[in-house]
Amino acid sequence: MSLHPRRTGWRFQWVTILWLTAVWVLLWGDVSWGNVVNGALLGVLVTTGLRMTPVDFHGRVHPAALAVLLGRFALDLVRASFEVSLVALRPRYTPRGAVICVQLRSHSDLYLTLTAELVSLVPGSIIVEAHRLTGRLYVHVLDVETSGGIEKARQNVLDQEARVLRALGSDAELAEAGLSRSRRAREVAAR
């Protein structure tokens, strides 16, 4: 794939146009010919008119790992919402927050962004800064005690990155990050 945004393949452009069309229709909340046509026209306008950096994606979607990622994300949402509500409702309790630096294993912009978004969507943590050249995320944790400590909060971010990589990364990207695809493969590598 060419690094120049105007020279990317039409296959990739059509995927982007279809995705933008779907987002447009979802934003309007009504599936009609007008919304689909306007979404497609807007998708063509955005992909041809705006200079976008190409997304460097060499992996593929792994359905089982994606199910684990989404299931764990839903579980984290429920658990963290409950923990944040307990912190908010405790009388005379002042949460002890912290900003932690987490060095991610992958240096891909795509995986850094996905990890940062998933971490920020969980209540009680938000990304303060993402440094793409070093692959570091600076995360504000609402309450260190509720999170299980600074190292536990850091490990939660690394675990989220590992789930993202297993769901979308190629075998080469996993190996580069020091991860394997499955639990069984990890057990074999540990022996």
Secondary structure, DSSP 8 states (H G I E B T S, - for coil): --SSGGGS-HHHHHHHHHHHHHHHHHHHT---HHHHHHHHHHHHHHHHHS------------HHHHHHHHHHHHHHHHHHHHHHHHHHHSTT-----EEEEEE-S---HHHHHHHHHHHHHSTTEEEEEEETTTTEEEEEES-HHHHT-HHHHHHHHHHHHHHHHHHH--HHHHHHTT--SSHHHHHHHH-
